[in-house]
Amino acid sequence: MSADVSAAAELRNLAEAGRLVAEYPRAGRLAARLSGADLLRAGRLLARLDPEDITRTHTEVPLVTIGITGHGTLAALAPALAAQLARHGLVARTALSDFDNYVFDLLDPAGALNTARPDLVLCVLDPMIVFDEVPVVWGADDVARVAAEKLALIERLAARFAETPGTLVLNTMPLLPGHTRQLVDHRSRGRLGAVWREANARLLRLAEDNPSVVVLDLDPIAAQGVPVSDDRLSTYAKAHLTDGLLSAYAEEIGHLARQLTGHAKKCLVLDLDNTLWGGVLGDDGVDGIEIGDGHRGEAFLAFQRVVRQLGAQGVLLAAISKNEPEAVTRALREHPRMALCEEDFVHIVANWQPKHDNLRQLAETLGLSVDSFVFVDDSAFERELVRRELPGVAVIDVDGEPAWHRRALLRDGWFDVREVTAEDRVRASRYREGAARKSFLDSFDSTEDYLRELGVHLRIGPATEAEVPRVAQLTLRTNQFNLTGERLQPADVLALTKDPAALTLAVHARDRFGDHGLVGAVLARRDGDLLRINNFLLSCRVFSRSIEEACLSWVLRQARDTGATAVVGRYRETAKNRRVVDFYPRNGFVPIAGRPEDGARGGAEVLTFRHPLTDIAPVPSHIRIDDTPQGDLP
């Protein structure tokens, strides 16, 4: 029995036993093994569950509310979304609007769709939005006119949506052969193609100017051979996009939801033999492995280039291999056709230990959770062992055909982000600097001596517009030191920077080994004579340096100096931030008596703490806070 068949049968058994809610995380892992029709069937089972029941039973599972609207019939989308979110460890609560109601939904903030407070609003566009309104006898100029009118309408809707919370997801519209072939001359067909692509380009550019908008390009999906439209379903049921295309669309939404909830992956961990190159290094030697030459060698080289492309955009690269370390180093340094070199990796582990143990050790070395890892290995034995021992690791199956490695790696968009920031492009070098700091630490007898010689400098000030994407990224990617677990999109952060009552602080750090960049953020708001810290975030790269205490001391003094009588801090427990549960009490705050705030959307309750500003702890002596632009505390 194949893994897919076994997973599908196990999922059906859970459903028949009425155990899907009770074992939802397991059901999600089973769904992750499925594809095609099996995954759709799993989605239909999962869509019948009450999302509230799931989040009550599994408080660690994030809930994502998704509003669905558009022009055609979209009933098939909800089950597809249920399956996709489950396989990423999330639960979908969907609100499907009425048929062809998208204009009213996006114009009316008090409408039924918006009252559900969706995190994502999917406005699914299809070609019939335009072709339903062309004359009976039409030409390319008629299509250009209607498309321009629709694009102007969509731009107005997107601008109106920017006034509400959440993210609006639009999509490009595939051009169907059934429309192109109605024009009998090639000149007109060419004109139609140009008009259509210009309309889609205008759609795609909407995301450049509007941080609340994401536009999914459906052309790459259609190019893979996914049928776009079925004439019978389009004519009789007004389902203008096929279930297959909506499933592929839902897969992309699953990636967006993963980013939204802080579940994006950070580190790609690669096996070497028959994964990154062909052959076994220990048997074949450096000169005998396949890379660059021959059909298989070219396939491995192409895979390495894709890996390097990801690394250049902020994905941390690491290798874990059952090999002798000297041989691995020699292969990466000396093989003339290697696209990857030793410096591309933040860490290389070559030994004979079980790979799941090496993954745990790697996580500790990098200061990351194993849940942030994506693991690629050609060995089914190693993959299944990692899946069993470390279920939070995303495991990618590759086999003996290296030409498929690229597709397997890229299929699930594990490292997708809304925007690559300047911090992303230098992330790997900063992790390598971390290794130098570790060696430096090992040369001291005490942590105090180490910190004193490290020379930590902080710069704290109001976040600039250029820093907005990075601050948003911190809220989306930071889990361990994220005091409330609340996630903000760039549009949300931008709005805070323009709100005179809000204080959005960016924290930069550097030391003798280099610049850490923007590593933290404090999101606060002035409320009369109180300053309320709504969230406090710090990158795991700079833990164990007391930077958080220094920042808090700075904020408390600023609050006192600008007339505040107290500072209130909030903490909401998540699955990964328990290490900071006592952050406020450790720093002079006392719990506020009374009923705690309700948790957001089914999450844990929010605890609040108060600091009276009468006895503020000094900035730790090993940290210097540089002169900063004085943030005008509101």
C-alpha positions as CSV (number, residue, x, y, z in Angstrom):
1,M,0.0,0.0,0.0
2,S,1.5,3.4,-1.0
3,A,1.9,6.2,1.6
4,D,-0.9,8.2,-0.1
5,V,-3.4,5.3,-0.1
6,S,-2.5,4.5,3.5
7,A,-3.0,8.1,4.6
8,A,-6.3,8.4,2.7
9,A,-7.6,5.2,4.4
10,E,-6.4,6.4,7.8
11,L,-8.2,9.7,7.3
12,R,-11.4,8.0,6.3
13,N,-11.2,5.8,9.4
14,L,-10.8,8.8,11.6
15,A,-13.9,10.4,10.0
16,E,-16.0,7.2,10.4
17,A,-14.9,6.9,14.0
18,G,-15.9,10.6,14.6
19,R,-12.3,11.4,15.7
20,L,-11.4,14.1,13.2
21,V,-11.8,16.9,15.7
22,A,-10.1,15.0,18.5
23,E,-7.2,14.2,16.3
24,Y,-7.1,17.2,14.0
25,P,-3.3,17.7,14.1
26,R,-2.8,14.1,13.0
27,A,-5.5,14.5,10.3
28,G,-3.6,17.5,9.0
29,R,-0.4,15.5,8.8
30,L,-2.3,12.8,6.9
31,A,-3.7,15.4,4.5
32,A,-0.1,16.6,3.9
33,R,0.6,13.2,2.3
34,L,-2.3,13.5,-0.2
35,S,-2.7,15.1,-3.5
36,G,-5.2,15.4,-6.3
37,A,-8.6,13.7,-5.8
38,D,-7.6,12.2,-2.5
39,L,-6.8,15.7,-1.1
40,L,-10.1,17.0,-2.3
41,R,-12.0,14.2,-0.6
42,A,-10.1,14.9,2.6
43,G,-11.1,18.6,2.3
44,R,-14.8,17.6,2.0
45,L,-14.4,15.7,5.3
46,L,-12.5,18.5,7.1
47,A,-14.9,21.2,5.8
48,R,-17.8,19.5,7.7
49,L,-16.0,20.1,11.1
50,D,-16.9,23.1,13.2
51,P,-13.7,25.3,13.4
52,E,-14.7,26.5,16.9
53,D,-14.7,22.9,18.1
54,I,-11.2,22.4,16.7
55,T,-9.7,25.5,18.3
56,R,-11.4,24.7,21.6
57,T,-9.9,21.2,21.5
58,H,-6.5,22.3,20.2
59,T,-5.8,25.8,21.4
60,E,-2.4,25.7,19.7
61,V,-3.9,25.4,16.2
62,P,-4.2,28.9,14.7
63,L,-7.6,29.8,13.2
64,V,-7.6,31.7,9.9
65,T,-10.9,33.4,8.9
66,I,-11.3,33.6,5.1
67,G,-14.0,35.5,3.3
68,I,-14.8,34.2,-0.3
69,T,-16.4,36.4,-2.9
70,G,-16.2,36.7,-6.7
71,H,-18.1,36.6,-9.9
72,G,-18.8,32.9,-10.4
73,T,-19.9,29.9,-8.4
74,L,-17.2,29.2,-5.8
75,A,-18.7,26.4,-3.6
76,A,-15.7,24.1,-4.4
77,L,-13.3,26.5,-2.8
78,A,-14.2,26.0,0.8
79,P,-13.3,22.2,1.0
80,A,-10.1,22.9,-0.9
81,L,-9.1,25.6,1.6
82,A,-10.0,23.3,4.6
83,A,-7.6,20.6,3.2
84,Q,-4.8,23.1,2.4
85,L,-4.9,24.8,5.8
86,A,-5.1,21.5,7.7
87,R,-2.0,20.3,6.0
88,H,-0.1,23.4,7.3
89,G,-1.4,22.9,10.8
90,L,-4.0,25.6,10.6
91,V,-7.8,25.6,10.6
92,A,-9.9,27.5,8.1
93,R,-13.2,29.2,9.0
94,T,-14.7,30.2,5.7
95,A,-17.5,32.7,4.9
96,L,-18.8,32.3,1.4
97,S,-20.7,35.3,0.0
98,D,-23.6,35.2,-2.4
99,F,-23.1,34.6,-6.1
100,D,-21.6,37.6,-8.0
101,N,-21.7,39.8,-4.9
102,Y,-18.1,41.0,-4.9
103,V,-18.8,44.7,-5.6
104,F,-21.2,45.0,-2.6
105,D,-18.9,42.9,-0.4
106,L,-15.9,45.1,-1.0
107,L,-17.8,48.4,-0.9
108,D,-19.7,47.7,2.3
109,P,-17.6,47.4,5.5
110,A,-20.7,46.5,7.5
111,G,-21.8,43.7,5.1
112,A,-22.1,40.1,6.0
113,L,-18.6,39.2,4.6
114,N,-16.8,41.9,6.5
115,T,-18.6,41.3,9.8
116,A,-16.9,37.9,9.9
117,R,-13.7,39.9,10.4
118,P,-11.8,37.9,7.8
119,D,-8.0,37.7,7.9
120,L,-8.1,37.1,4.1
121,V,-10.7,38.2,1.7
122,L,-10.6,36.2,-1.6
123,C,-12.1,38.1,-4.5
124,V,-11.8,35.4,-7.2
125,L,-11.8,36.9,-10.6
126,D,-12.5,34.9,-13.8
127,P,-12.6,35.8,-17.5
128,M,-16.4,36.0,-17.6
129,I,-16.2,39.2,-15.5
130,V,-15.2,40.8,-18.8
131,F,-16.8,38.5,-21.5
132,D,-20.3,38.6,-19.8
133,E,-20.4,42.3,-20.8
134,V,-19.0,42.5,-24.3
135,P,-21.5,42.9,-27.2
136,V,-23.0,39.8,-28.9
137,V,-20.6,40.5,-31.8
138,W,-17.3,41.7,-30.3
139,G,-13.8,42.5,-31.2
140,A,-10.6,43.1,-29.3
141,D,-11.4,46.8,-28.8
142,D,-14.7,45.9,-27.1
143,V,-12.7,43.6,-24.7
144,A,-10.2,46.4,-24.1
145,R,-13.1,48.8,-23.2
146,V,-14.8,46.4,-20.8
147,A,-11.6,45.3,-19.3
148,A,-10.6,48.9,-18.6
149,E,-13.9,49.6,-16.9
150,K,-13.6,46.5,-14.7
151,L,-10.0,47.3,-13.8
152,A,-11.0,50.8,-12.8
153,L,-13.8,49.3,-10.6
154,I,-11.4,46.8,-9.0
155,E,-8.9,49.6,-8.3
156,R,-11.6,51.6,-6.5
157,L,-12.7,48.5,-4.5
158,A,-9.1,47.8,-3.5
159,A,-8.7,51.4,-2.3
160,R,-11.9,51.1,-0.3
161,F,-10.8,47.8,1.2
162,A,-7.6,49.4,2.4
163,E,-9.8,51.2,5.0
164,T,-10.6,47.8,6.7
165,P,-8.3,45.3,8.4
166,G,-7.1,42.1,6.6
167,T,-5.6,41.3,3.3
168,L,-7.5,41.4,-0.1
169,V,-6.4,38.6,-2.5
170,L,-7.1,39.2,-6.2
171,N,-5.9,37.1,-9.1
172,T,-5.1,37.4,-12.8
173,M,-7.7,36.1,-15.3
174,P,-6.6,33.3,-17.7
175,L,-7.5,33.9,-21.3
176,L,-9.5,30.9,-22.6
177,P,-9.0,29.3,-26.1
178,G,-12.8,29.4,-26.4
179,H,-12.6,33.2,-26.6
180,T,-9.4,33.6,-28.7
181,R,-10.7,31.2,-31.4
182,Q,-13.9,33.3,-31.9
183,L,-11.7,35.7,-33.7
184,V,-10.8,34.1,-37.1
185,D,-7.8,36.3,-38.0
186,H,-4.5,36.1,-36.3
187,R,-4.0,39.9,-36.2
188,S,-7.2,40.3,-34.1
189,R,-6.1,37.3,-31.9
190,G,-2.8,39.0,-31.3
191,R,-4.5,42.3,-30.4
192,L,-6.8,40.4,-28.0
193,G,-3.8,38.7,-26.3
194,A,-2.1,42.0,-25.9
195,V,-5.2,43.6,-24.4
196,W,-5.7,40.7,-22.0
197,R,-2.1,40.7,-20.8
198,E,-2.1,44.5,-20.3
199,A,-5.2,44.0,-18.1
200,N,-3.5,41.3,-16.1
201,A,-0.4,43.4,-15.8
202,R,-2.5,46.3,-14.4
203,L,-4.0,43.8,-11.9
204,L,-0.5,42.6,-10.8
205,R,0.7,46.2,-10.3
206,L,-2.1,46.8,-7.8
207,A,-0.1,45.0,-5.2
208,E,2.9,47.4,-5.7
209,D,0.9,50.4,-4.6
210,N,-1.5,48.9,-2.1
211,P,0.1,47.0,0.9
212,S,-3.4,45.5,1.7
213,V,-3.5,43.7,-1.6
214,V,-2.0,40.4,-2.8
215,V,-2.4,39.4,-6.5
216,L,-2.0,35.7,-7.4
217,D,-0.8,35.1,-10.9
218,L,-2.8,32.1,-12.3
219,D,-0.8,31.9,-15.5
220,P,2.0,29.6,-14.0
221,I,-0.8,27.3,-12.7
222,A,-2.5,27.1,-16.1
223,A,0.9,26.6,-17.7
224,Q,1.3,23.4,-15.7
225,G,-1.7,21.9,-17.5
226,V,-4.3,22.5,-14.9
227,P,-7.7,22.8,-16.8
228,V,-9.0,26.4,-16.4
229,S,-12.6,26.0,-17.4
230,D,-15.2,23.4,-18.1
231,D,-17.8,24.6,-20.7
232,R,-20.7,22.6,-19.2
233,L,-20.0,23.8,-15.6
234,S,-19.5,27.3,-16.8
235,T,-22.7,27.4,-18.8
236,Y,-25.0,25.5,-16.5
237,A,-23.6,26.2,-13.0
238,K,-21.8,29.5,-13.6
239,A,-18.7,27.8,-12.2
240,H,-16.3,29.6,-14.5
241,L,-13.1,28.0,-13.0
242,T,-12.6,24.3,-12.6
243,D,-12.3,22.5,-9.3
244,G,-8.7,21.7,-10.3
245,L,-7.8,25.3,-10.7
246,L,-9.6,26.3,-7.5
247,S,-7.6,23.5,-5.7
248,A,-4.4,24.9,-7.1
249,Y,-5.6,28.4,-6.1
250,A,-6.3,27.1,-2.6
251,E,-2.8,25.8,-2.4
252,E,-1.5,29.3,-2.9
253,I,-3.9,30.6,-0.2
254,G,-2.5,28.0,2.1
255,H,0.9,29.4,1.7
256,L,-0.4,32.9,2.4
257,A,-2.2,31.7,5.5
258,R,1.0,30.1,6.7
259,Q,2.8,33.4,6.4
260,L,-0.1,35.2,8.1
261,T,0.1,33.0,11.2
262,G,3.9,33.0,11.6
263,H,4.3,29.4,10.2
264,A,6.6,30.3,7.3
265,K,9.8,28.2,7.2
266,K,13.2,29.8,7.7
267,C,15.9,27.1,7.1
268,L,16.4,24.6,4.2
269,V,18.3,21.5,5.4
270,L,19.7,19.3,2.7
271,D,21.1,15.8,2.5
272,L,24.1,15.7,0.2
273,D,24.5,12.2,-1.5
274,N,22.0,11.7,-4.3
275,T,20.2,14.9,-3.1
276,L,22.6,17.7,-3.8
277,W,24.8,15.7,-6.0
278,G,24.7,12.2,-7.6
279,G,26.5,9.3,-6.1
280,V,27.9,8.5,-2.7
281,L,30.9,10.7,-1.7
282,G,32.4,8.1,0.6
283,D,32.4,5.5,-2.2
284,D,32.9,7.6,-5.4
285,G,35.2,10.3,-4.0
286,V,35.1,14.0,-4.9
287,D,36.0,13.3,-8.5
288,G,33.4,10.6,-8.9
289,I,30.2,12.4,-7.7
290,E,27.7,13.6,-10.4
291,I,27.4,17.3,-10.7
292,G,27.4,19.5,-13.8
293,D,28.3,16.9,-16.4
294,G,26.0,14.3,-18.1
295,H,22.2,14.3,-17.9
296,R,22.0,13.5,-14.2
297,G,24.9,15.8,-13.4
298,E,23.1,18.7,-15.1
299,A,19.9,17.9,-13.2
300,F,21.8,18.1,-9.8
301,L,23.5,21.3,-11.0
302,A,20.1,22.8,-11.8
303,F,18.8,21.9,-8.4
304,Q,21.8,23.5,-6.7
305,R,21.2,26.7,-8.6
306,V,17.6,26.8,-7.3
307,V,18.9,26.2,-3.8
308,R,21.4,29.0,-4.2
309,Q,18.6,31.3,-5.6
310,L,16.6,30.7,-2.4
311,G,19.6,31.3,-0.2
312,A,20.2,34.7,-1.9
313,Q,16.7,35.8,-0.7
314,G,17.1,35.1,3.0
315,V,16.5,31.4,3.2
316,L,19.1,29.8,5.6
317,L,20.9,26.9,4.0
318,A,22.2,24.0,6.0
319,A,23.5,20.5,5.2
320,I,23.2,17.2,7.2
321,S,25.0,14.3,5.7
322,K,26.2,10.9,6.8
323,N,29.8,11.4,5.6
324,E,33.2,12.3,6.8
325,P,33.4,16.1,7.4
326,E,36.7,16.5,5.6
327,A,35.3,14.8,2.5
328,V,32.3,17.1,2.4
329,T,34.4,20.2,2.9
330,R,36.7,19.1,0.1
331,A,33.8,18.4,-2.3
332,L,32.3,21.9,-1.7
333,R,35.6,23.7,-2.0
334,E,37.3,21.8,-4.8
335,H,34.7,20.3,-7.2
336,P,34.8,22.6,-10.3
337,R,31.1,22.2,-11.2
338,M,29.5,22.8,-7.8
339,A,27.1,25.8,-7.9
340,L,27.0,25.8,-4.1
341,C,30.1,26.5,-2.0
342,E,30.9,26.1,1.7
343,E,30.1,29.8,2.3
344,D,26.5,29.4,1.1
345,F,25.7,27.3,4.2
346,V,25.2,28.7,7.7
347,H,26.0,25.3,9.1
348,I,27.2,21.9,7.7
349,V,26.9,18.7,9.8
350,A,28.7,15.6,8.6
351,N,28.8,12.7,11.0
352,W,27.1,9.3,11.5
353,Q,24.5,10.3,14.0
354,P,20.7,9.9,13.4
355,K,19.5,12.8,11.3
356,H,16.7,13.8,13.6
357,D,19.3,14.2,16.4
358,N,21.4,16.3,14.1
359,L,18.3,18.5,13.3
360,R,17.7,19.1,17.0
361,Q,21.3,20.1,17.5
362,L,21.2,22.3,14.4
363,A,18.1,24.1,15.8
364,E,19.9,24.7,19.1
365,T,23.0,26.0,17.3
366,L,21.0,28.4,15.1
367,G,18.6,29.5,17.9
368,L,15.6,28.3,15.8
369,S,12.8,25.9,16.4
370,V,12.9,22.7,14.4
371,D,9.4,23.7,13.2
372,S,11.1,26.3,11.0
373,F,13.0,23.6,9.1
374,V,12.4,22.1,5.7
375,F,14.3,18.9,5.2
376,V,15.1,17.3,1.9
377,D,16.5,13.8,1.6
378,D,16.4,11.1,-1.1
379,S,16.3,8.3,1.5
380,A,12.7,7.2,2.4
381,F,14.1,5.7,5.6
382,E,15.6,9.0,6.8
383,R,12.5,11.0,5.8
384,E,10.1,8.7,7.7
385,L,12.3,8.8,10.7
386,V,12.4,12.6,10.8
387,R,8.6,12.7,10.2
388,R,8.1,10.4,13.2
389,E,10.6,12.0,15.6
390,L,10.1,15.7,14.5
391,P,6.5,16.1,13.2
392,G,6.9,19.9,13.0
393,V,9.7,19.6,10.3
394,A,8.4,19.9,6.7
395,V,9.8,16.9,4.9
396,I,10.2,16.9,1.1
397,D,10.2,13.6,-0.8
398,V,12.8,13.4,-3.6
399,D,13.7,10.2,-5.3
400,G,16.1,8.8,-7.8
401,E,15.2,11.3,-10.6
402,P,17.1,14.5,-9.9
403,A,15.2,16.4,-12.6
404,W,12.2,16.4,-10.3
405,H,14.1,17.8,-7.3
406,R,13.4,21.4,-8.2
407,R,9.6,20.9,-8.6
408,A,9.4,19.0,-5.3
409,L,11.3,21.8,-3.4
410,L,9.3,24.7,-4.9
411,R,5.9,23.1,-4.9
412,D,4.8,24.2,-1.5
413,G,6.2,27.7,-1.4
414,W,7.7,27.0,2.0
415,F,9.7,30.2,2.1
416,D,7.2,32.6,0.5
417,V,7.0,36.0,2.0
418,R,5.1,39.1,1.1
419,E,8.2,41.1,0.4
420,V,12.0,40.3,0.6
421,T,13.6,42.9,2.9
422,A,17.1,44.2,3.1
423,E,17.4,42.1,6.3
424,D,16.6,39.0,4.4
425,R,19.4,39.5,1.9
426,V,22.0,39.6,4.6
427,R,20.5,37.0,7.0
428,A,22.9,34.2,6.2
429,S,26.0,36.3,6.8
430,R,24.5,37.4,10.2
431,Y,24.0,33.8,11.2
432,R,27.6,33.0,10.2
433,E,28.7,36.0,12.4
434,G,26.7,34.2,15.2
435,A,29.1,31.3,14.9
436,A,32.0,33.7,15.4
437,R,30.3,35.0,18.5
438,K,29.9,31.5,19.8
439,S,33.7,30.9,19.4
440,F,34.3,34.2,21.1
441,L,32.0,33.2,24.0
442,D,33.9,29.9,24.4
443,S,37.1,31.8,25.1
444,F,35.7,33.4,28.2
445,D,35.3,32.1,31.8
446,S,32.0,33.9,32.4
447,T,29.0,35.2,30.5
448,E,29.5,38.6,32.1
449,D,33.0,38.9,30.8
450,Y,31.8,37.9,27.3
451,L,29.0,40.4,27.2
452,R,31.3,43.2,28.4
453,E,33.7,42.5,25.6
454,L,31.0,42.0,23.0
455,G,30.2,45.7,22.9
456,V,26.5,45.7,22.2
457,H,25.0,49.0,20.9
458,L,21.3,49.6,20.4
459,R,19.5,52.3,18.3
460,I,15.9,52.7,19.2
461,G,13.5,55.1,17.4
462,P,10.2,55.4,15.6
463,A,10.0,53.0,12.6
464,T,10.4,54.8,9.3
465,E,8.3,54.0,6.2
466,A,11.2,52.1,4.8
467,E,11.3,49.9,7.9
468,V,7.6,49.0,7.7
469,P,8.1,45.7,5.8
470,R,10.7,44.5,8.2
471,V,8.6,45.4,11.3
472,A,5.7,43.5,9.7
473,Q,7.9,40.6,9.0
474,L,9.0,40.5,12.6
475,T,5.4,40.1,13.7
476,L,4.9,37.4,11.1
477,R,8.0,35.4,11.6
478,T,8.9,35.9,15.3
479,N,7.4,33.3,17.6
480,Q,9.5,32.8,20.7
481,F,9.8,36.5,21.8
482,N,6.4,37.7,20.5
483,L,4.5,38.7,23.7
484,T,1.0,38.4,22.2
485,G,1.5,36.4,19.0
486,E,-0.4,39.0,17.1
487,R,0.5,39.3,13.4
488,L,0.5,42.4,11.3
489,Q,0.6,42.9,7.6
490,P,2.7,45.8,6.1
491,A,-0.5,47.9,5.7
492,D,-1.3,47.5,9.4
493,V,2.2,48.6,10.4
494,L,2.1,51.5,8.0
495,A,-1.2,52.7,9.5
496,L,0.3,52.5,13.0
497,T,3.3,54.7,11.9
498,K,0.8,57.3,10.7
499,D,-1.4,57.2,13.8
500,P,-0.5,60.1,16.1
501,A,-1.6,58.1,19.2
502,A,0.5,55.1,18.3
503,L,4.2,54.5,18.9
504,T,6.0,52.0,16.6
505,L,9.6,51.6,17.7
506,A,12.3,49.9,15.7
507,V,15.2,48.4,17.5
508,H,18.6,48.0,15.8
509,A,21.6,46.2,17.3
510,R,25.3,45.9,16.5
511,D,28.3,44.5,18.3
512,R,32.0,44.0,17.7
513,F,31.3,41.3,15.1
514,G,28.9,43.3,12.9
515,D,25.5,44.9,12.5
516,H,22.5,42.7,13.4
517,G,20.1,45.1,11.7
518,L,16.5,45.7,12.8
519,V,16.0,43.0,15.4
520,G,13.1,44.2,17.5
521,A,10.0,46.3,17.7
522,V,7.8,47.8,20.4
523,L,4.2,48.6,19.4
524,A,2.6,50.9,21.9
525,R,-0.2,53.5,22.2
526,R,-0.8,56.5,24.5
527,D,-4.0,56.3,26.4
528,G,-4.4,59.4,28.6
529,D,-1.6,59.3,31.1
530,L,-0.9,55.6,30.4
531,L,1.4,54.1,27.8
532,R,0.1,50.7,26.7
533,I,2.6,48.3,25.1
534,N,0.5,46.2,22.8
535,N,3.3,44.0,21.7
536,F,7.0,43.6,22.0
537,L,9.1,41.5,19.6
538,L,12.7,40.4,19.4
539,S,14.5,38.3,16.9
540,C,15.9,35.0,18.2
541,R,19.3,35.9,16.7
542,V,19.9,38.3,19.6
543,F,18.7,36.4,22.5
544,S,20.7,36.1,25.8
545,R,22.2,39.6,25.5
546,S,19.6,41.4,27.8
547,I,18.6,43.5,24.8
548,E,15.0,43.2,25.8
549,E,15.7,44.6,29.3
550,A,17.6,47.5,27.8
551,C,14.7,48.3,25.4
552,L,12.1,48.1,28.1
553,S,14.2,50.4,30.4
554,W,14.5,52.9,27.5
555,V,10.7,52.8,26.9
556,L,9.8,53.2,30.6
557,R,12.1,56.2,30.9
558,Q,10.7,57.8,27.8
559,A,7.2,57.3,29.1
560,R,8.0,58.9,32.4
561,D,9.8,61.8,30.8
562,T,6.9,62.6,28.6
563,G,4.3,62.7,31.4
564,A,3.0,59.1,31.6
565,T,2.1,57.9,35.1
566,A,2.3,54.2,34.3
567,V,3.0,51.7,31.5
568,V,0.8,48.7,30.8
569,G,2.1,45.6,29.1
570,R,0.2,42.7,27.6
571,Y,1.0,39.0,27.3
572,R,-1.0,36.3,25.5
573,E,0.4,32.8,25.6
574,T,0.9,31.0,22.3
575,A,2.3,27.6,21.6
576,K,5.9,29.0,21.3
577,N,6.2,32.1,23.5
578,R,6.1,30.5,27.0
579,R,9.8,31.4,27.6
580,V,8.7,35.1,28.0
581,V,5.6,34.5,30.2
582,D,7.4,36.2,33.1
583,F,9.0,39.0,31.1
584,Y,6.9,41.8,32.6
585,P,7.0,40.5,36.2
586,R,10.8,40.1,36.0
587,N,11.1,43.8,35.1
588,G,9.0,45.4,37.8
589,F,5.5,45.1,36.4
590,V,2.7,43.8,38.6
591,P,-0.4,41.9,37.4
592,I,-3.5,44.0,37.0
593,A,-6.3,42.5,39.0
594,G,-9.6,41.8,37.4
595,R,-11.0,39.9,34.5
596,P,-8.3,39.2,31.8
597,E,-9.0,40.4,28.3
598,D,-10.5,37.7,26.1
599,G,-8.1,36.0,23.7
600,A,-8.4,37.1,20.1
601,R,-10.6,34.7,18.1
602,G,-10.5,31.8,20.4
603,G,-6.9,32.2,21.5
604,A,-5.6,32.3,25.1
605,E,-6.7,35.1,27.3
606,V,-4.6,38.3,27.5
607,L,-2.8,39.0,30.8
608,T,-2.0,42.6,31.6
609,F,0.7,44.1,33.8
610,R,1.4,47.6,35.1
611,H,4.6,49.4,35.9
612,P,4.2,52.6,38.1
613,L,7.4,54.3,36.7
614,T,8.7,54.9,40.3
615,D,11.6,52.5,40.2
616,I,12.9,51.8,36.7
617,A,15.8,49.3,36.3
618,P,18.8,50.8,34.6
619,V,20.0,49.7,31.2
620,P,22.4,46.7,31.6
621,S,25.9,47.9,32.0
622,H,27.2,46.0,29.0
623,I,24.8,47.7,26.6
624,R,25.1,51.2,25.2
625,I,22.1,52.9,23.6
626,D,23.3,55.2,20.9
627,D,21.8,58.6,20.3
628,T,18.6,58.1,18.3
629,P,16.1,60.3,16.7
630,Q,13.9,61.2,19.6
631,G,10.7,59.4,19.2
632,D,8.0,61.7,20.2
633,L,6.0,59.7,22.5
634,P,2.3,60.5,22.0
